[in-house]
């Protein structure tokens, strides 16, 4: 929404790097040379690779998620975000898994064999030594080559697998953001800002760590079998004893990993509660300060934090216990193998001890470090995926593009509705979604037929009850009624925010809406009015004048370039309401839905807004005005009186006055 242009970043050198540069990371040397000459700045950062951008990844996962929703609906089963992630990133993960399997089961397992042959050359008992000097050089070179190959494979592997984790995180963040923009009013009541913040800052980060350890869940057992075979050729049955000791604690590690996932879920719930509480406190900090309620609310935050720390402490204890296996687990296994080997009457040699120790060190890193970490991270990732999936399953505001209803013929009108329209529209035979009932693209104003709706099924009474309404194009319609009569809910039904149980709505596809509660984002006043639209000076000045903002701009320190929002200047309720109204009026639309824009301003300004803006600037537009200012009803074209969620009466001011 900013009019300024962003400065371009230098192209990413990894995009044009050759194979050797990618393996050796020489494409990073340019950045190091710049950093050696001067301090690095933000402009020195490379532009992200196209495959890493949130737009590309977001489009991919959104298409895959929508396809998953369609397939699940056809098969009548629950959609799965896990299947979507496997479909998108599974092939790449599998390719890297094969590379890791070669590095672990071929290169690392071969190195102890070459090391054993090299040590055999230096043994004191030369009469049994069958290794020549040339072979010793070969084995020494093989040991070095195994280490070099491991370096050239593992480092690019780690970068690639972390890239996959990053892409999963970025894709899910983009999907969460897009979902948040489409949440219905009902769904907004089921979630909180704290939960969304926790999903974006905590849950998605599990993908970065989970991908690093995932492949060790199947490579670890496979490598154990390979190492057991080679150990058997060296020390026989003693190798089984050592490996059994190494594997004996794996069930305990698996159980601890399951406990970690349970604690992770409870920690996430505690964090959601704490963030929600802090958001409410920050929103109402003025009231808290005014009534000196700092200590009670600080106590509430302290209690919420203590409950969260309690769950984190339990998870930390388990993590510490799992890490302790790294220290003693493999050493106990080596000791057991050597002890059993000696008890069977065999003598130990340097070759045997070095080879056995090397093999157990290979297993130590895989089975006592990465394998338990993989169990815990997989459990936490599955919990995070489940939480993300729950959020993605919330109801959306979705309006279907349908052809407009046929033009009305000259028929008898009852309650503002032409008789016979019920037969012309699609009959309601069974419960349908809101997006199937709201028909956009109508040319004939607004038509509401037999609309019944409620915000949630938890309440027994309908919010709107059998609403029948026709708004004539180019006319001003006022909706009046007491507080809680359903006026704002009717506007939300027209917008498709309130799902209909029965009935249908036909409305233009070009709508502008001014909410009852003014909303401003962090930016200049002009940016808040334009809201991403192109700046047209004449129209902008007309809107500013019609919304009585010209005097306010003269009082602002920087006019309409004054920054408002969280870090900007404080505005009065009337100023916020008029900026909110100006944003809706500036947009060129066919239908304007204005939810009580006159309530936050004084009588003089309210009269100016009604005469210059609503009946002046918007005189040739279709306007639906919700208001409590009854003094203006004589100047509107059509009046709708609502009470208890239904229309009690409608007509012109004179007709209603005559009817009493």
C-alpha positions as CSV (number, residue, x, y, z in Angstrom):
1,X,0.0,0.0,0.0
2,X,3.0,2.2,0.1
3,X,3.5,4.4,-3.0
4,X,7.2,4.2,-2.8
5,X,9.2,1.7,-4.8
6,X,11.4,-0.8,-3.0
7,X,15.1,-0.8,-3.9
8,X,16.1,-3.9,-5.8
9,X,18.4,-6.4,-4.1
10,X,21.4,-8.1,-5.9
11,X,20.6,-11.4,-7.5
12,X,21.3,-14.6,-5.5
13,X,24.6,-16.1,-6.7
14,X,23.4,-19.6,-5.8
15,X,21.0,-19.5,-8.7
16,X,23.8,-19.4,-11.3
17,X,26.4,-21.4,-9.3
18,X,27.9,-24.5,-10.9
19,X,28.1,-28.0,-9.3
20,X,31.6,-27.4,-7.9
21,X,30.7,-24.0,-6.5
22,X,27.6,-25.5,-4.9
23,X,29.6,-28.4,-3.3
24,X,32.3,-26.1,-2.0
25,X,30.1,-23.0,-1.2
26,X,32.5,-20.8,-3.1
27,X,29.5,-18.8,-4.2
28,X,29.5,-17.2,-0.7
29,X,33.0,-15.7,-1.1
30,X,31.7,-12.5,-2.7
31,X,29.7,-11.6,0.4
32,X,32.7,-12.4,2.6
33,X,34.9,-10.1,0.4
34,X,32.4,-7.3,0.8
35,X,32.2,-7.9,4.6
36,X,36.0,-7.8,4.7
37,X,36.1,-4.3,3.2
38,X,33.3,-2.7,5.1
39,X,30.4,-3.5,7.4
40,X,27.6,-5.3,5.7
41,X,24.3,-3.5,5.2
42,X,20.7,-4.6,4.5
43,X,21.2,-3.7,0.8
44,X,24.0,-6.3,0.6
45,X,21.5,-9.1,1.3
46,X,20.7,-11.2,-1.8
47,X,17.2,-11.5,-3.2
48,X,15.7,-14.8,-2.2
49,X,15.7,-17.6,-4.7
50,X,12.4,-17.9,-6.7
51,X,11.7,-21.3,-5.2
52,X,12.1,-19.8,-1.7
53,X,9.6,-16.9,-2.1
54,X,6.4,-17.0,-0.1
55,X,4.3,-16.2,-3.2
56,X,5.5,-19.2,-5.1
57,X,5.4,-21.6,-2.2
58,X,2.1,-20.2,-1.0
59,X,0.5,-20.7,-4.4
60,X,1.7,-24.3,-4.5
61,X,0.5,-25.3,-1.1
62,X,-2.8,-23.4,-1.5
63,X,-3.5,-25.3,-4.7
64,X,-2.6,-28.6,-3.1
65,X,-4.7,-27.9,0.0
66,X,-7.7,-27.0,-2.1
67,X,-7.3,-30.2,-4.1
68,X,-7.0,-32.1,-0.9
69,X,-10.3,-30.5,0.3
70,X,-12.0,-31.5,-3.0
71,X,-10.7,-35.1,-2.8
72,X,-11.6,-35.5,0.8
73,X,-15.1,-34.2,0.2
74,X,-15.6,-36.6,-2.6
75,X,-14.3,-39.5,-0.5
76,X,-16.1,-38.3,2.6
77,X,-13.0,-38.3,4.8
78,X,-11.2,-35.7,6.8
79,X,-8.6,-33.6,4.9
80,X,-5.0,-34.0,5.9
81,X,-2.4,-31.3,5.8
82,X,0.2,-34.0,6.3
83,X,-0.7,-35.6,3.0
84,X,-0.4,-32.2,1.3
85,X,3.1,-31.7,2.7
86,X,4.1,-35.2,1.7
87,X,2.8,-34.6,-1.8
88,X,4.7,-31.3,-2.2
89,X,8.0,-32.0,-0.4
90,X,8.0,-35.8,-0.2
91,X,10.0,-36.5,-3.4
92,X,12.7,-34.0,-2.5
93,X,12.9,-35.4,1.0
94,X,13.2,-38.9,-0.4
95,X,16.1,-37.9,-2.7
96,X,18.0,-36.4,0.1
97,X,17.2,-39.5,2.2
98,X,18.9,-41.7,-0.4
99,X,22.0,-39.4,-0.4
100,X,22.1,-39.7,3.4
101,X,21.7,-43.4,3.3
102,X,24.7,-43.8,1.0
103,X,26.8,-41.5,3.2
104,X,25.9,-43.3,6.4
105,X,25.7,-47.0,5.3
106,X,28.5,-47.0,2.7
107,X,31.1,-44.3,3.4
108,X,30.9,-44.1,7.2
109,X,30.7,-47.9,7.6
110,X,33.6,-48.4,5.2
111,X,36.0,-46.1,7.1
112,X,36.4,-48.4,10.2
113,X,37.3,-51.3,7.8
114,X,40.1,-49.3,6.2
115,X,41.2,-48.1,9.6
116,X,41.4,-51.6,10.9
117,X,43.6,-52.7,7.9
118,X,45.8,-49.6,8.5
119,X,46.3,-50.4,12.2
120,X,47.0,-54.1,11.3
121,X,50.0,-52.9,9.3
122,X,51.5,-51.4,12.5
123,X,50.8,-54.3,14.8
124,X,53.8,-55.7,16.7
125,X,53.2,-59.3,15.6
126,X,54.5,-59.0,12.0
127,X,54.4,-62.7,11.3
128,X,50.6,-62.7,10.9
129,X,50.7,-59.3,9.2
130,X,49.4,-59.7,5.6
131,X,49.2,-56.0,4.8
132,X,52.0,-54.6,2.6
133,X,53.4,-51.1,2.7
134,X,51.6,-50.2,-0.6
135,X,48.3,-51.5,0.8
136,X,48.8,-49.5,4.0
137,X,49.2,-46.4,1.9
138,X,46.0,-47.3,0.1
139,X,44.1,-47.8,3.3
140,X,45.4,-44.6,4.7
141,X,44.3,-42.8,1.6
142,X,40.9,-44.5,1.8
143,X,40.4,-43.3,5.4
144,X,41.2,-39.7,4.4
145,X,39.0,-40.1,1.3
146,X,36.0,-41.4,3.4
147,X,36.3,-38.3,5.6
148,X,36.6,-36.0,2.5
149,X,33.6,-37.6,0.8
150,X,31.6,-37.4,4.0
151,X,32.3,-33.6,4.2
152,X,31.5,-33.0,0.5
153,X,28.2,-34.9,0.9
154,X,27.0,-34.1,4.4
155,X,27.4,-30.3,4.2
156,X,25.4,-29.8,0.9
157,X,23.0,-32.4,2.3
158,X,22.4,-30.4,5.5
159,X,21.9,-27.2,3.5
160,X,19.5,-28.9,1.1
161,X,17.5,-30.6,3.9
162,X,17.3,-27.3,5.8
163,X,16.1,-25.6,2.7
164,X,13.2,-28.1,2.5
165,X,12.4,-27.4,6.1
166,X,12.5,-23.7,5.4
167,X,10.2,-24.1,2.4
168,X,7.7,-26.0,4.4
169,X,7.8,-23.3,7.1
170,X,7.4,-20.5,4.5
171,X,4.6,-22.3,2.7
172,X,2.7,-22.9,5.8
173,X,3.1,-19.3,7.0
174,X,1.8,-18.1,3.6
175,X,-1.1,-20.5,3.9
176,X,-2.0,-19.4,7.4
177,X,-1.8,-15.7,6.3
178,X,-4.1,-16.3,3.4
179,X,-6.5,-18.3,5.5
180,X,-6.6,-15.5,8.1
181,X,-7.7,-13.1,5.4
182,X,-10.6,-15.3,4.5
183,X,-11.9,-16.3,8.0
184,X,-15.6,-15.8,8.5
185,X,-17.0,-13.9,11.5
186,X,-18.0,-17.2,13.1
187,X,-14.5,-18.5,12.7
188,X,-13.0,-15.3,14.2
189,X,-15.0,-16.0,17.3
190,X,-13.4,-19.5,17.6
191,X,-9.8,-18.3,17.4
192,X,-7.7,-15.6,18.9
193,X,-4.9,-13.3,17.7
194,X,-2.6,-15.1,20.2
195,X,-3.3,-18.5,18.6
196,X,-2.4,-17.2,15.1
197,X,0.8,-15.5,16.4
198,X,1.7,-18.8,18.1
199,X,1.2,-20.8,14.9
200,X,3.3,-18.4,12.9
201,X,6.1,-18.0,15.5
202,X,6.3,-21.4,17.2
203,X,4.5,-24.2,15.4
204,X,5.9,-23.7,11.9
205,X,9.4,-23.6,13.2
206,X,9.2,-27.3,14.0
207,X,9.6,-28.0,10.3
208,X,13.2,-26.5,10.3
209,X,14.3,-29.0,13.0
210,X,12.1,-32.0,12.1
211,X,13.6,-32.3,8.5
212,X,17.1,-32.6,9.9
213,X,16.5,-35.7,12.0
214,X,13.6,-37.4,10.1
215,X,15.7,-39.7,7.8
216,X,17.6,-41.1,10.8
217,X,14.3,-42.8,11.9
218,X,14.8,-45.3,9.1
219,X,18.5,-45.0,8.3
220,X,19.4,-45.6,12.0
221,X,17.9,-49.2,12.2
222,X,19.3,-50.0,8.7
223,X,22.7,-48.8,9.7
224,X,22.5,-50.8,12.9
225,X,22.0,-54.0,10.9
226,X,24.9,-53.2,8.6
227,X,27.2,-52.4,11.6
228,X,26.1,-55.5,13.4
229,X,27.1,-57.6,10.4
230,X,30.6,-56.2,10.3
231,X,31.0,-56.4,14.1
232,X,30.0,-60.1,13.9
233,X,32.9,-60.7,11.5
234,X,35.3,-59.2,14.1
235,X,34.1,-60.3,17.6
236,X,31.3,-62.7,16.9
237,X,28.5,-63.1,19.5
238,X,30.0,-60.3,21.6
239,X,28.8,-57.8,19.0
240,X,25.2,-58.9,19.6
241,X,25.5,-58.2,23.3
242,X,26.9,-54.7,22.7
243,X,24.2,-53.8,20.1
244,X,21.5,-55.1,22.4
245,X,22.7,-52.9,25.2
246,X,22.7,-50.0,22.7
247,X,19.2,-50.8,21.5
248,X,17.8,-51.6,25.0
249,X,17.1,-48.0,25.8
250,X,15.4,-47.1,22.5
251,X,11.9,-48.1,23.7
252,X,12.5,-45.8,26.7
253,X,13.6,-43.1,24.3
254,X,10.5,-43.6,22.2
255,X,8.3,-43.3,25.3
256,X,10.1,-40.1,26.3
257,X,9.6,-38.8,22.8
258,X,5.9,-39.5,23.1
259,X,5.9,-37.7,26.4
260,X,7.6,-34.8,24.7
261,X,4.9,-34.5,22.1
262,X,2.2,-34.4,24.9
263,X,4.1,-31.7,26.8
264,X,4.6,-29.8,23.5
265,X,0.8,-29.7,23.0
266,X,0.1,-28.6,26.5
267,X,2.9,-26.0,26.2
268,X,1.3,-24.6,23.0
269,X,-2.1,-24.3,24.7
270,X,-0.5,-22.5,27.7
271,X,1.3,-20.2,25.3
272,X,-1.9,-19.5,23.4
273,X,-3.6,-18.6,26.7
274,X,-0.7,-16.3,27.8
275,X,-0.5,-14.5,24.5
276,X,-4.3,-14.0,24.4
277,X,-4.2,-12.6,28.0
278,X,-1.4,-10.2,27.1
279,X,-3.2,-9.0,24.0
280,X,-6.3,-8.2,26.1
281,X,-4.2,-6.4,28.7
282,X,-2.4,-4.3,26.1
283,X,-5.7,-3.4,24.4
284,X,-7.2,-2.3,27.7
285,X,-4.1,-0.9,29.3
286,X,-5.7,2.6,29.7
287,X,-8.5,1.2,31.8
288,X,-6.1,-0.9,33.8
289,X,-4.0,2.2,34.5
290,X,-6.9,4.4,35.3
291,X,-8.3,2.0,37.9
292,X,-4.8,1.0,39.2
293,X,-5.4,-2.7,38.4
294,X,-1.7,-3.3,37.5
295,X,-1.0,-5.7,40.4
296,X,-4.1,-8.0,39.9
297,X,-3.4,-8.3,36.1
298,X,0.3,-8.8,36.7
299,X,-0.6,-11.6,39.0
300,X,-2.8,-13.1,36.2
301,X,0.1,-12.9,33.8
302,X,2.4,-14.4,36.4
303,X,0.1,-17.3,37.0
304,X,-0.3,-18.0,33.3
305,X,3.5,-17.8,32.8
306,X,4.1,-20.2,35.7
307,X,1.7,-22.8,34.2
308,X,3.6,-22.4,30.9
309,X,7.0,-22.7,32.5
310,X,5.8,-25.9,34.3
311,X,5.1,-27.6,31.0
312,X,8.4,-26.3,29.5
313,X,10.3,-27.5,32.6
314,X,9.0,-31.0,32.1
315,X,9.9,-31.0,28.5
316,X,13.4,-29.7,29.3
317,X,13.9,-32.5,31.9
318,X,13.0,-35.1,29.2
319,X,15.3,-33.4,26.7
320,X,18.2,-33.4,29.1
321,X,17.6,-37.1,29.9
322,X,17.7,-37.9,26.2
323,X,20.9,-35.9,25.7
324,X,22.5,-37.8,28.6
325,X,22.3,-41.0,26.6
326,X,24.9,-39.5,24.3
327,X,27.5,-39.6,27.1
328,X,27.2,-43.1,28.5
329,X,25.1,-45.1,26.1
330,X,27.8,-46.0,23.5
331,X,30.5,-46.4,26.2
332,X,28.4,-49.0,28.0
333,X,27.8,-50.8,24.7
334,X,31.6,-50.8,23.9
335,X,32.5,-52.0,27.4
336,X,29.9,-54.8,27.2
337,X,31.1,-56.0,23.8
338,X,34.8,-56.1,24.8
339,X,33.9,-57.7,28.2
340,X,31.9,-60.5,26.6
341,X,34.6,-61.0,23.9
342,X,37.3,-61.5,26.6
343,X,35.0,-63.7,28.8
344,X,34.7,-66.1,25.8
345,X,38.5,-66.6,26.0
346,X,39.6,-64.2,23.3
347,X,42.5,-61.7,23.5
348,X,42.1,-58.1,22.6
349,X,44.2,-56.3,20.1
350,X,44.5,-52.6,19.1
351,X,43.0,-53.4,15.7
352,X,39.9,-55.0,17.3
353,X,39.4,-52.3,19.9
354,X,39.8,-49.4,17.4
355,X,37.5,-51.0,14.9
356,X,34.8,-51.9,17.5
357,X,35.0,-48.4,19.0
358,X,34.8,-46.8,15.5
359,X,31.7,-48.9,14.7
360,X,30.0,-48.1,17.9
361,X,30.8,-44.4,17.5
362,X,29.0,-44.5,14.1
363,X,26.0,-46.0,15.9
364,X,26.4,-43.7,18.8
365,X,25.8,-40.6,16.7
366,X,23.0,-42.2,14.7
367,X,21.1,-44.2,17.4
368,X,21.7,-42.2,20.5
369,X,21.7,-38.7,19.1
370,X,19.8,-38.4,15.9
371,X,17.4,-41.3,16.3
372,X,15.9,-40.1,19.7
373,X,15.9,-36.5,18.4
374,X,14.0,-37.7,15.3
375,X,11.4,-39.4,17.5
376,X,10.9,-36.2,19.6
377,X,10.9,-33.8,16.6
378,X,8.6,-36.1,14.6
379,X,6.1,-36.1,17.5
380,X,6.3,-32.4,17.9
381,X,5.9,-31.8,14.1
382,X,2.8,-34.0,14.0
383,X,1.3,-32.0,16.8
384,X,2.1,-28.8,15.0
385,X,0.6,-30.1,11.8
386,X,-2.5,-31.1,13.6
387,X,-2.8,-27.6,15.1
388,X,-2.3,-26.0,11.7
389,X,-4.8,-28.3,10.1
390,X,-7.4,-27.3,12.8
391,X,-6.9,-23.7,12.0
392,X,-7.2,-24.3,8.2
393,X,-10.5,-26.1,8.7
394,X,-12.2,-23.0,10.1
395,X,-15.1,-21.6,8.1
396,X,-14.2,-19.1,5.3
397,X,-16.0,-16.2,3.8
398,X,-16.4,-17.4,0.2
399,X,-18.8,-15.8,-2.4
400,X,-19.6,-17.7,-5.5
401,X,-19.7,-15.9,-8.8
402,X,-23.2,-16.7,-10.2
403,X,-25.3,-15.2,-13.0
404,X,-27.7,-12.5,-11.8
405,X,-31.4,-13.3,-11.3
406,X,-33.7,-12.4,-14.1
407,X,-35.1,-8.8,-14.2
408,X,-38.3,-8.4,-12.2
409,X,-41.6,-8.2,-14.2
410,X,-44.5,-6.0,-13.2
411,X,-46.0,-8.0,-10.4
412,X,-47.6,-7.4,-7.2
413,X,-45.2,-6.4,-4.4
414,X,-45.5,-7.6,-0.8
415,X,-43.2,-6.3,1.9
416,X,-41.0,-4.9,-0.8
417,X,-40.6,-8.3,-2.6
418,X,-42.1,-9.2,-6.0
419,X,-44.3,-12.2,-5.7
420,X,-43.0,-15.1,-7.9
421,X,-39.3,-14.5,-7.3
422,X,-39.2,-17.6,-5.1
423,X,-39.9,-19.7,-8.2
424,X,-37.3,-17.9,-10.4
425,X,-34.4,-18.5,-8.0
426,X,-32.9,-21.9,-7.1
427,X,-35.1,-23.6,-4.5
428,X,-33.6,-24.4,-1.1
429,X,-34.0,-28.1,-0.7
430,X,-31.3,-28.8,1.9
431,X,-28.8,-27.0,4.1
432,X,-26.2,-25.2,2.0
433,X,-23.1,-23.3,2.6
434,X,-23.0,-19.5,2.7
435,X,-21.1,-19.3,-0.5
436,X,-23.8,-21.2,-2.3
437,X,-26.5,-18.7,-1.2
438,X,-24.8,-15.4,-1.8
439,X,-25.0,-14.6,-5.6
440,X,-22.7,-11.8,-6.7
441,X,-22.9,-10.0,-10.0
442,X,-26.5,-8.9,-9.8
443,X,-27.4,-5.8,-11.9
444,X,-30.7,-5.0,-10.1
445,X,-29.4,-3.8,-6.7
446,X,-29.9,-6.1,-3.8
447,X,-32.4,-8.9,-3.4
448,X,-32.8,-10.9,-0.2
449,X,-35.4,-13.8,-0.3
450,X,-36.5,-15.7,2.8
451,X,-33.1,-15.4,4.4
452,X,-32.6,-17.1,7.8
453,X,-29.2,-17.1,9.5
454,X,-27.4,-17.5,12.8
455,X,-23.8,-16.9,13.8
456,X,-23.3,-20.3,15.6
457,X,-25.3,-23.4,16.1
458,X,-24.7,-23.1,19.9
459,X,-27.6,-20.6,20.2
460,X,-31.2,-21.6,19.7
461,X,-32.5,-18.3,18.2
462,X,-31.8,-17.2,14.7
463,X,-30.0,-13.9,14.2
464,X,-32.0,-13.2,11.1
465,X,-35.4,-14.6,10.6
466,X,-37.1,-14.9,7.2
467,X,-35.7,-11.6,5.8
468,X,-37.3,-10.5,2.4
469,X,-35.8,-7.3,1.0
470,X,-35.3,-5.6,-2.3
471,X,-33.0,-2.6,-2.6
472,X,-33.6,-0.5,-5.7
473,X,-30.4,0.5,-7.6
474,X,-29.3,4.1,-7.2
475,X,-31.5,4.6,-4.1
476,X,-30.7,5.3,-0.5
477,X,-32.1,2.7,1.9
478,X,-31.9,3.2,5.7
479,X,-32.1,0.3,8.2
480,X,-33.2,1.4,11.6
481,X,-34.0,-0.5,14.8
482,X,-33.0,-0.9,18.5
483,X,-29.6,-2.2,19.5
484,X,-29.3,-6.0,18.8
485,X,-32.1,-6.0,16.3
486,X,-30.0,-7.5,13.5
487,X,-29.0,-4.5,11.5
488,X,-25.3,-5.2,11.3
489,X,-25.9,-8.9,10.9
490,X,-28.0,-8.2,7.8
491,X,-25.0,-6.3,6.3
492,X,-22.8,-9.2,7.2
493,X,-25.2,-11.5,5.4
494,X,-25.1,-9.3,2.3
495,X,-21.2,-9.5,2.5
496,X,-21.3,-13.3,2.8
497,X,-19.8,-13.2,6.3
498,X,-22.9,-14.5,8.0
499,X,-23.8,-18.0,6.7
500,X,-27.4,-18.5,5.7
501,X,-29.4,-21.5,6.8
502,X,-32.2,-20.9,4.3
503,X,-32.9,-18.3,1.5
504,X,-30.6,-16.5,-0.8
505,X,-29.0,-13.1,-1.4
506,X,-28.3,-11.5,-4.8
507,X,-26.0,-8.5,-4.8
508,X,-23.5,-6.7,-7.1
509,X,-20.0,-8.0,-7.2
510,X,-18.6,-4.5,-6.6
511,X,-19.2,-3.6,-3.0
512,X,-17.7,-1.1,-0.6
513,X,-18.2,-1.5,3.1
514,X,-17.7,0.8,6.1
515,X,-17.6,-1.2,9.4
516,X,-19.3,-0.1,12.6
517,X,-15.9,-0.2,14.4
518,X,-13.3,1.9,12.6
519,X,-10.2,0.1,11.6
520,X,-6.9,1.8,10.8
521,X,-3.6,0.1,9.9
522,X,-0.1,1.5,10.6
523,X,0.5,4.0,7.8
524,X,-0.3,7.5,6.7
525,X,-3.8,8.9,6.6
526,X,-3.7,8.9,2.8
527,X,-2.6,5.3,2.7
528,X,-5.5,4.4,5.0
529,X,-8.0,6.1,2.7
530,X,-6.5,4.8,-0.6
531,X,-6.2,1.3,0.8
532,X,-4.0,0.2,-2.1
533,X,-6.0,2.0,-4.8
534,X,-4.4,4.5,-7.3
535,X,-4.3,8.1,-6.1
536,X,-6.6,10.3,-8.1
537,X,-6.3,13.9,-6.9
538,X,-9.7,15.3,-7.8
539,X,-11.6,12.3,-6.5
540,X,-9.5,12.2,-3.4
541,X,-10.1,15.9,-2.6
542,X,-13.9,15.4,-3.2
543,X,-14.0,12.5,-0.8
544,X,-11.9,14.4,1.8
545,X,-14.3,17.3,1.6
546,X,-17.4,15.1,1.7
547,X,-16.2,13.3,4.8
548,X,-15.3,16.6,6.6
549,X,-11.6,15.7,6.9
550,X,-10.1,18.9,5.4
551,X,-10.0,20.8,8.7
552,X,-8.5,17.7,10.4
553,X,-5.7,17.5,7.8
554,X,-4.9,21.2,8.5
555,X,-4.5,20.3,12.2
556,X,-2.4,17.2,11.7
557,X,1.4,17.9,11.8
558,X,2.0,16.5,8.3
559,X,-1.4,16.7,6.8
560,X,-2.7,13.5,5.2
561,X,0.9,12.2,5.3
562,X,0.6,12.0,9.1
563,X,1.3,8.4,10.3
564,X,-1.6,6.8,12.3
565,X,-2.0,3.4,13.8
566,X,-0.1,1.8,16.7
567,X,3.0,4.0,16.4
568,X,1.3,7.1,14.9
569,X,-0.6,10.0,16.3
570,X,-3.7,9.4,18.4
571,X,-7.0,10.1,16.7
572,X,-10.4,10.8,18.2
573,X,-13.2,8.4,17.7
574,X,-14.9,10.8,15.2
575,X,-11.7,11.2,13.2
576,X,-11.2,7.4,13.0
577,X,-14.8,7.0,11.9
578,X,-14.5,9.6,9.2
579,X,-11.3,8.1,7.8
580,X,-13.0,4.7,7.8
581,X,-15.9,6.2,5.9
582,X,-13.6,8.0,3.5
583,X,-11.9,4.7,2.7
584,X,-15.2,3.1,1.7
585,X,-16.4,6.1,-0.2
586,X,-13.2,6.5,-2.2
587,X,-13.6,3.1,-3.7
588,X,-15.6,3.2,-7.0
589,X,-18.4,0.6,-6.2
590,X,-22.0,-0.1,-7.2
591,X,-23.2,-0.8,-3.7
592,X,-22.1,1.0,-0.5
593,X,-22.9,-0.7,2.8
594,X,-22.4,1.9,5.6
595,X,-22.8,0.5,9.2
596,X,-23.7,3.4,11.5
597,X,-21.0,5.9,10.3
598,X,-22.8,8.8,12.0
599,X,-22.8,7.5,15.6
600,X,-19.2,8.5,16.5
601,X,-19.5,12.2,15.3
602,X,-21.3,15.2,16.7
603,X,-24.6,16.6,15.3
604,X,-22.9,19.3,13.1
605,X,-20.4,16.9,11.5
606,X,-23.1,14.2,11.2
607,X,-25.3,16.6,9.2
608,X,-22.4,17.4,7.0
609,X,-21.6,13.7,6.3
610,X,-25.3,12.9,5.6
611,X,-25.9,15.9,3.2
612,X,-22.5,16.1,1.5
613,X,-21.4,12.5,1.5
614,X,-24.3,10.1,1.7
615,X,-27.0,12.0,-0.1
616,X,-24.5,14.2,-2.1
617,X,-21.4,12.4,-3.3
618,X,-23.1,9.0,-3.3
619,X,-26.4,10.3,-4.6
620,X,-26.4,8.1,-7.7
621,X,-25.1,5.0,-6.0
622,X,-27.0,2.2,-4.2
623,X,-26.5,2.9,-0.5
624,X,-27.6,0.9,2.5
625,X,-27.2,3.0,5.6
626,X,-27.6,1.5,9.1
627,X,-28.2,4.4,11.5
628,X,-29.7,5.4,14.8
629,X,-30.1,9.1,13.7
630,X,-33.8,9.2,13.0
631,X,-33.8,12.9,12.1
632,X,-32.4,12.0,8.6
633,X,-35.0,9.4,7.7
634,X,-37.2,12.0,5.9
635,X,-34.5,12.4,3.3
636,X,-33.9,8.7,2.5
637,X,-35.7,6.8,-0.4
638,X,-36.6,3.7,1.5
639,X,-36.7,2.8,5.2
640,X,-36.5,-0.7,6.7
641,X,-37.4,-1.2,10.4
642,X,-35.9,-4.2,12.1
643,X,-36.5,-5.8,15.5
644,X,-35.6,-9.2,16.9
645,X,-33.9,-10.2,13.7
646,X,-36.8,-9.7,11.4
647,X,-38.3,-6.8,9.3
648,X,-41.2,-5.2,11.2
649,X,-42.0,-2.8,8.4
650,X,-40.6,-0.9,5.4
651,X,-41.5,1.8,2.9
652,X,-40.9,5.4,2.4
653,X,-41.0,7.9,5.2
654,X,-44.4,9.1,4.2
655,X,-45.8,5.6,4.0
656,X,-44.5,4.6,7.4
657,X,-45.8,7.8,8.9
658,X,-49.3,7.3,7.4
659,X,-49.4,3.7,8.7
660,X,-48.6,4.8,12.2
